[in-house]
Amino acid sequence: MILTIQWKPQAISSYYLEMDFILLKWNAIEVQKFEDLVDEFLKTLSLKPEMGKYSTKYNCYSIVISKQTTLFYKILKDKNQLDLILFWNDAKNPNDLTKLL
C-alpha cells in the first residue's frame, strides 16, 4: 500500500531552511541534489514507511537522509498517510529538537 504524504507547516519551513543553509554553505547544484534526494526518500517512505527508526521519546519515526539532515515523520495507518514533521540539521543543538517535536 502506498501512503499519501502530508507536509506539516513545520516540515515545510524546516525544509526551506535546510535548502537555504545548503545554498549558503555550498551552491545551487547541491540544493538540487538535496531536493532530488528528498524526493527519492519520500517515494521510498510512501512504500516502506517503517524503514525509519521509531523513537518513543518523540513518538515518531526518524530517518537520516543526508550527512547533516534527519527527517522526522509519523505514520497514520488509519488514514493511509505519512505526516512529515521536521527536517532537522544534525549540527544544531539537540535540546532545540526536543522543543520542536
N, CA, C and O atoms as a DFTB+ gen file, in Angstrom:
404 C
 N C O
     1  1       0.831      -1.181       0.000
     2  2       0.000       0.000       0.000
     3  2       0.881       1.252       0.000
     4  3       1.859       1.334       0.743
     5  1       0.530       2.199      -0.822
     6  2       1.267       3.460      -0.890
     7  2       0.565       4.486      -0.005
     8  3      -0.635       4.720      -0.146
     9  1       1.318       5.090       0.901
    10  2       0.763       6.112       1.781
    11  2       0.870       7.483       1.117
    12  3       1.843       7.774       0.421
    13  1      -0.134       8.310       1.341
    14  2      -0.039       9.685       0.866
    15  2       0.848      10.469       1.834
    16  3       0.945      10.137       3.015
    17  1       1.478      11.490       1.322
    18  2       2.404      12.286       2.130
    19  2       1.784      13.641       2.409
    20  3       1.368      14.357       1.498
    21  1       1.730      13.975       3.691
    22  2       1.197      15.259       4.140
    23  2       2.340      16.069       4.751
    24  3       2.956      15.633       5.723
    25  1       2.624      17.226       4.196
    26  2       3.655      18.119       4.717
    27  2       3.039      19.016       5.784
    28  3       2.162      19.823       5.476
    29  1       3.477      18.890       7.019
    30  2       3.031      19.776       8.087
    31  2       3.776      21.111       7.953
    32  3       4.876      21.143       7.402
    33  1       3.194      22.212       8.448
    34  2       3.825      23.536       8.287
    35  2       5.289      23.585       8.763
    36  3       6.131      24.208       8.117
    37  1       5.577      22.946       9.863
    38  2       6.950      22.940      10.375
    39  2       7.896      22.186       9.439
    40  3       9.065      22.550       9.307
    41  1       7.392      21.144       8.794
    42  2       8.207      20.400       7.831
    43  2       8.536      21.284       6.627
    44  3       9.662      21.276       6.130
    45  1       7.560      22.031       6.175
    46  2       7.774      22.919       5.027
    47  2       8.823      23.975       5.361
    48  3       9.772      24.182       4.605
    49  1       8.643      24.635       6.494
    50  2       9.592      25.707       6.841
    51  2      10.992      25.156       7.108
    52  3      11.979      25.776       6.711
    53  1      11.093      24.011       7.768
    54  2      12.420      23.455       8.055
    55  2      13.091      22.929       6.781
    56  3      14.316      22.958       6.670
    57  1      12.301      22.456       5.833
    58  2      12.828      22.018       4.538
    59  2      13.479      23.200       3.810
    60  3      14.595      23.088       3.303
    61  1      12.771      24.326       3.766
    62  2      13.323      25.506       3.099
    63  2      14.516      26.095       3.855
    64  3      15.446      26.612       3.237
    65  1      14.492      26.019       5.169
    66  2      15.653      26.468       5.953
    67  2      16.884      25.618       5.634
    68  3      17.998      26.132       5.527
    69  1      16.666      24.330       5.487
    70  2      17.776      23.435       5.160
    71  2      18.318      23.730       3.759
    72  3      19.529      23.702       3.539
    73  1      17.431      24.007       2.831
    74  2      17.890      24.358       1.477
    75  2      18.650      25.682       1.492
    76  3      19.658      25.825       0.800
    77  1      18.178      26.647       2.273
    78  2      18.900      27.923       2.403
    79  2      20.295      27.704       2.972
    80  3      21.268      28.299       2.508
    81  1      20.381      26.844       3.983
    82  2      21.675      26.529       4.592
    83  2      22.624      25.910       3.566
    84  3      23.794      26.284       3.483
    85  1      22.107      24.966       2.792
    86  2      22.931      24.309       1.768
    87  2      23.395      25.321       0.723
    88  3      24.545      25.289       0.286
    89  1      22.501      26.211       0.331
    90  2      22.863      27.223      -0.665
    91  2      23.952      28.157      -0.135
    92  3      24.884      28.501      -0.861
    93  1      23.836      28.562       1.118
    94  2      24.844      29.447       1.705
    95  2      26.195      28.755       1.867
    96  3      27.244      29.359       1.641
    97  1      26.158      27.482       2.262
    98  2      27.408      26.766       2.525
    99  2      28.043      26.213       1.245
   100  3      29.267      26.153       1.129
   101  1      27.191      25.806       0.275
   102  2      27.707      25.231      -0.960
   103  2      27.212      26.017      -2.169
   104  3      27.687      27.121      -2.432
   105  1      26.249      25.443      -2.912
   106  2      25.768      26.128      -4.117
   107  2      24.418      25.559      -4.560
   108  3      23.885      24.639      -3.939
   109  1      23.879      26.117      -5.635
   110  2      22.563      25.708      -6.125
   111  2      22.545      24.258      -6.613
   112  3      21.516      23.587      -6.531
   113  1      23.659      23.788      -7.110
   114  2      23.732      22.392      -7.560
   115  2      23.505      21.456      -6.380
   116  3      22.798      20.457      -6.506
   117  1      24.099      21.773      -5.241
   118  2      23.923      20.942      -4.044
   119  2      22.490      21.034      -3.519
   120  3      21.965      20.058      -2.982
   121  1      21.864      22.180      -3.668
   122  2      20.455      22.321      -3.276
   123  2      19.599      21.386      -4.132
   124  3      18.715      20.701      -3.619
   125  1      19.868      21.365      -5.434
   126  2      19.116      20.482      -6.332
   127  2      19.341      19.017      -5.969
   128  3      18.406      18.217      -6.001
   129  1      20.565      18.668      -5.628
   130  2      20.858      17.291      -5.201
   131  2      20.063      16.941      -3.949
   132  3      19.546      15.830      -3.828
   133  1      19.963      17.892      -3.012
   134  2      19.205      17.672      -1.783
   135  2      17.724      17.481      -2.110
   136  3      17.084      16.574      -1.578
   137  1      17.183      18.326      -2.976
   138  2      15.777      18.198      -3.372
   139  2      15.512      16.830      -4.005
   140  3      14.513      16.181      -3.694
   141  1      16.402      16.402      -4.886
   142  2      16.256      15.094      -5.537
   143  2      16.336      13.964      -4.512
   144  3      15.584      12.993      -4.584
   145  1      17.252      14.102      -3.563
   146  2      17.413      13.095      -2.517
   147  2      16.144      12.992      -1.670
   148  3      15.685      11.892      -1.365
   149  1      15.590      14.121      -1.300
   150  2      14.349      14.134      -0.510
   151  2      13.221      13.485      -1.311
   152  3      12.464      12.681      -0.768
   153  1      13.104      13.822      -2.585
   154  2      12.059      13.228      -3.428
   155  2      12.171      11.697      -3.451
   156  3      11.174      10.989      -3.315
   157  1      13.384      11.212      -3.624
   158  2      13.595       9.756      -3.658
   159  2      13.262       9.116      -2.310
   160  3      12.639       8.055      -2.267
   161  1      13.671       9.748      -1.219
   162  2      13.354       9.225       0.106
   163  2      11.849       9.181       0.328
   164  3      11.331       8.210       0.880
   165  1      11.149      10.219      -0.097
   166  2       9.702      10.263       0.107
   167  2       8.989       9.180      -0.707
   168  3       8.017       8.588      -0.237
   169  1       9.459       8.926      -1.900
   170  2       8.883       7.837      -2.705
   171  2       9.059       6.507      -1.986
   172  3       8.130       5.703      -1.906
   173  1      10.258       6.286      -1.467
   174  2      10.539       5.039      -0.760
   175  2       9.733       4.947       0.538
   176  3       9.171       3.898       0.855
   177  1       9.681       6.054       1.286
   178  2       8.932       6.055       2.549
   179  2       7.444       5.809       2.334
   180  3       6.797       5.165       3.160
   181  1       6.902       6.310       1.245
   182  2       5.476       6.092       0.991
   183  2       5.173       4.607       0.776
   184  3       4.051       4.157       1.006
   185  1       6.173       3.857       0.336
   186  2       6.026       2.409       0.132
   187  2       6.431       1.598       1.365
   188  3       5.823       0.572       1.670
   189  1       7.466       2.072       2.070
   190  2       8.011       1.362       3.231
   191  2       8.158       2.335       4.395
   192  3       9.280       2.671       4.776
   193  1       7.050       2.792       4.965
   194  2       7.124       3.848       5.973
   195  2       7.850       3.471       7.253
   196  3       8.363       4.342       7.955
   197  1       7.895       2.197       7.556
   198  2       8.528       1.786       8.811
   199  2      10.026       1.538       8.677
   200  3      10.639       0.951       9.569
   201  1      10.617       1.979       7.576
   202  2      12.056       1.790       7.406
   203  2      12.865       2.739       8.299
   204  3      14.055       2.515       8.522
   205  1      12.228       3.787       8.805
   206  2      12.895       4.697       9.730
   207  2      12.970       4.083      11.120
   208  3      12.462       2.989      11.365
   209  1      13.603       4.799      12.007
   210  2      13.766       4.347      13.395
   211  2      12.698       5.020      14.256
   212  3      12.566       6.244      14.255
   213  1      11.933       4.202      14.995
   214  2      10.884       4.766      15.843
   215  2      11.479       5.224      17.169
   216  3      12.282       4.518      17.779
   217  1      11.075       6.412      17.606
   218  2      11.525       6.969      18.878
   219  2      10.339       7.098      19.822
   220  3       9.391       7.830      19.537
   221  1      10.387       6.393      20.938
   222  2       9.326       6.540      21.936
   223  2       9.418       7.914      22.597
   224  3       8.412       8.460      23.050
   225  1      10.625       8.465      22.649
   226  2      10.805       9.795      23.247
   227  2      10.023      10.855      22.481
   228  3       9.384      11.717      23.084
   229  1      10.071      10.791      21.156
   230  2       9.411      11.790      20.320
   231  2       8.082      11.306      19.727
   232  3       7.347      12.082      19.117
   233  1       7.785      10.022      19.914
   234  2       6.559       9.429      19.396
   235  2       6.439       9.611      17.878
   236  3       5.375       9.941      17.354
   237  1       7.561       9.387      17.194
   238  2       7.570       9.476      15.734
   239  2       8.776       8.706      15.204
   240  3       9.601       8.204      15.967
   241  1       8.853       8.629      13.900
   242  2       9.976       7.975      13.231
   243  2      10.980       9.022      12.775
   244  3      10.647      10.193      12.593
   245  1      12.217       8.573      12.597
   246  2      13.242       9.439      12.019
   247  2      14.071       8.621      11.042
   248  3      14.234       7.409      11.186
   249  1      14.584       9.319      10.051
   250  2      15.468       8.674       9.085
   251  2      16.482       9.702       8.608
   252  3      16.133      10.842       8.302
   253  1      17.729       9.288       8.549
   254  2      18.808      10.155       8.075
   255  2      18.743      10.170       6.553
   256  3      18.811       9.127       5.903
   257  1      18.610      11.372       5.999
   258  2      18.508      11.473       4.538
   259  2      19.768      12.054       3.897
   260  3      19.948      11.970       2.682
   261  1      20.630      12.638       4.711
   262  2      21.950      13.081       4.240
   263  2      22.856      13.180       5.462
   264  3      22.406      12.989       6.592
   265  1      24.125      13.476       5.235
   266  2      25.054      13.555       6.368
   267  2      24.583      14.514       7.440
   268  3      24.794      14.271       8.628
   269  1      23.947      15.600       7.033
   270  2      23.587      16.610       8.009
   271  2      22.086      16.715       8.279
   272  3      21.680      17.525       9.113
   273  1      21.248      15.926       7.603
   274  2      19.806      16.119       7.721
   275  2      19.073      14.835       8.099
   276  3      19.294      13.774       7.515
   277  1      18.196      14.962       9.092
   278  2      17.319      13.874       9.514
   279  2      15.876      14.331       9.340
   280  3      15.524      15.465       9.667
   281  1      15.058      13.438       8.826
   282  2      13.642      13.705       8.661
   283  2      12.865      13.009       9.767
   284  3      13.086      11.829      10.040
   285  1      11.951      13.741      10.407
   286  2      11.067      13.178      11.424
   287  2       9.666      13.121      10.837
   288  3       9.205      14.071      10.205
   289  1       8.991      11.988      11.056
   290  2       7.664      11.796      10.474
   291  2       6.827      10.840      11.313
   292  3       7.345      10.094      12.144
   293  1       5.524      10.884      11.073
   294  2       4.585       9.980      11.729
   295  2       3.837       9.187      10.675
   296  3       3.600       9.657       9.562
   297  1       3.475       7.976      11.054
   298  2       2.671       7.118      10.186
   299  2       1.251       7.084      10.749
   300  3       1.040       6.726      11.908
   301  1       0.293       7.457       9.923
   302  2      -1.117       7.397      10.312
   303  2      -1.775       6.298       9.485
   304  3      -2.343       6.559       8.424
   305  1      -1.691       5.071       9.983
   306  2      -2.180       3.919       9.220
   307  2      -3.666       4.006       8.929
   308  3      -4.113       3.597       7.857
   309  1      -4.441       4.537       9.876
   310  2      -5.886       4.621       9.677
   311  2      -6.260       5.555       8.527
   312  3      -7.337       5.428       7.946
   313  1      -5.374       6.489       8.201
   314  2      -5.613       7.425       7.097
   315  2      -4.770       7.095       5.867
   316  3      -4.845       7.789       4.853
   317  1      -3.958       6.020       5.963
   318  2      -3.014       5.692       4.890
   319  2      -2.170       6.899       4.539
   320  3      -2.015       7.265       3.374
   321  1      -1.627       7.509       5.588
   322  2      -0.940       8.791       5.432
   323  2       0.381       8.820       6.196
   324  3       0.529       8.202       7.250
   325  1       1.316       9.544       5.640
   326  2       2.608       9.799       6.261
   327  2       2.695      11.300       6.496
   328  3       2.652      12.079       5.544
   329  1       2.816      11.714       7.754
   330  2       2.922      13.136       8.083
   331  2       4.383      13.516       8.272
   332  3       5.053      12.998       9.165
   333  1       4.875      14.417       7.436
   334  2       6.234      14.928       7.598
   335  2       6.188      16.012       8.661
   336  3       5.402      16.955       8.571
   337  1       7.045      15.864       9.673
   338  2       7.016      16.774      10.812
   339  2       8.130      17.806      10.757
   340  3       7.896      19.000      10.946
   341  1       9.360      17.329      10.495
   342  2      10.506      18.229      10.627
   343  2      11.716      17.708       9.867
   344  3      12.024      16.518       9.916
   345  1      12.397      18.602       9.167
   346  2      13.718      18.329       8.608
   347  2      14.701      18.959       9.582
   348  3      14.646      20.165       9.826
   349  1      15.594      18.161      10.136
   350  2      16.473      18.624      11.211
   351  2      17.932      18.582      10.772
   352  3      18.421      17.549      10.315
   353  1      18.617      19.703      10.912
   354  2      20.054      19.756      10.647
   355  2      20.757      19.200      11.877
   356  3      20.666      19.772      12.963
   357  1      21.452      18.094      11.708
   358  2      22.056      17.375      12.825
   359  2      23.160      18.148      13.537
   360  3      23.600      17.741      14.612
   361  1      23.612      19.250      12.957
   362  2      24.644      20.072      13.600
   363  2      24.047      21.001      14.661
   364  3      24.775      21.598      15.454
   365  1      22.730      21.115      14.667
   366  2      22.073      22.008      15.627
   367  2      22.045      21.393      17.022
   368  3      22.303      20.202      17.197
   369  1      21.731      22.212      17.996
   370  2      21.647      21.798      19.387
   371  2      20.497      20.799      19.569
   372  3      19.350      21.128      19.266
   373  1      20.784      19.584      20.060
   374  2      19.731      18.577      20.231
   375  2      18.631      19.004      21.202
   376  3      17.509      18.507      21.112
   377  1      18.931      19.906      22.118
   378  2      17.901      20.389      23.040
   379  2      16.811      21.153      22.291
   380  3      15.649      21.140      22.697
   381  1      17.185      21.817      21.202
   382  2      16.205      22.530      20.388
   383  2      15.265      21.553      19.681
   384  3      14.094      21.860      19.457
   385  1      15.784      20.386      19.336
   386  2      14.973      19.368      18.689
   387  2      13.828      18.942      19.600
   388  3      12.689      18.808      19.153
   389  1      14.128      18.734      20.854
   390  2      13.118      18.328      21.822
   391  2      11.987      19.346      21.883
   392  3      10.819      18.976      22.007
   393  1      12.325      20.603      21.797
   394  2      11.313      21.673      21.845
   395  2      10.415      21.641      20.607
   396  3       9.227      21.951      20.692
   397  1      10.977      21.269      19.471
   398  2      10.222      21.280      18.223
   399  2       9.335      20.049      18.043
   400  3       8.304      20.106      17.373
   401  1       9.748      18.944      18.649
   402  2       8.960      17.725      18.491
   403  2       8.063      17.526      19.688
   404  3       7.317      16.549      19.745
